[in-house]
């Protein structure tokens, strides 16, 4: 196996599943992986290695040339999705994949099928790593961690390769939207950076959703059902009525590409009280504001019908489209695209229908587009990654560094 594959298989044994806890990081497993990475960074002779109290790992390589070269950064995250167990003890390695369905778990009849996931057929003859059907795989983003460290290992072992200052960081809590909360950009020291946190080979992303979260609280009135006529206000039914006011075709299941959506993530309640939780997503800032305003107007309309303060709504912005911050330094995207082409990868420039640490970092002053890890089906038991895609990600990182050193 190649060194990037060996590293990946080692890292996924750490249970770094994130959670909604308020701690930093949210789970102890992230600290355990971070501590292990510190030792590995020492072994490959990185410099200025640190692990701070919040679980952020940073290190760098000093420039080995007097030429003026921008300081480049590469970032991945330690945690895995809270949707499923993040401790992977039984990954399956499928060598020379034959293009047929892959049985992940015989007893539970869990199958990674070409019917449901036709992209598998793109990897016939390649080596795949899959789950055993009981956990996610963790390519999001331990593949990114492995790819960055493998690239740094190459540079420390090949001092003849000229480069400017190289900065790396591994962050906690990305999967719960808090990966940039305590990121020290000044300490990191890069002029711009790349997150290695994308999906299939070739992905290159510098646009993401504008994002907000909404909480709708509904105050009902509970009366004995035998004498409730004209008196009862059923908060559960009002929650349903509120949800029915939003466009049925503007949900995650009905949208793609640059289309935005309203996503009901949680609903609970009783006759007396109910609550809905939504996330709001849109690439266009005007449409984003219109979506938020529409949700407020629905609340106002229902309050006119059922009485003042029956429904209260709180909307909080979460992150914004990084495109605005990256376009002035678009060369970082163009260079990444050319680097992919140079190592035989077809760039697939597309918007992120979600967010990355890079979105917030870009607004904090560190422009940070996103590059592929090679993985598919993140956050669930059908996750898989072709090993050659990880190798190509390493090559892309090294080629970006090389291109800036020769610019």
Buried (B, 14 or more C-beta within 10 A) or exposed (E): EBBBBEBBBBBBBBBBBBBEEEEBBBBEBBBBBBEBBBEBBEEBEBEEBBBEEBBBBBBBBEBBEEEEBBBBBBBBBBBBBBBBBBBBEEBBEBEEBEEEBBBBBEEEEBBBEBEEBEEBEEBEEBBBBBBBBBBBBBBBBBBBBBBBBBBBBBBBEEEEBBBBBBBBBBBBBBBBBBBBBBBEBEEBBBBBBBBBBBBBBBBBBBBBBBBBBBBBBBBBBBBEEEEBEEEBBBBBBBBBBBBEEBEEEBEBEEBEEBBBBBBBEEBEBEBBBBBBBBBBBBBEEEBBEEBBEBBEEBBEEBBEEBEEEBBEBEBEEBBBBBBEBBEEBEBBBEBBBBBBBBBEBEBBBBBBBEBBBBBBBBBBEBBBBBBBBBBBBBBEBBBBBBBBBBBBBBBBBBBBBBBBBEE
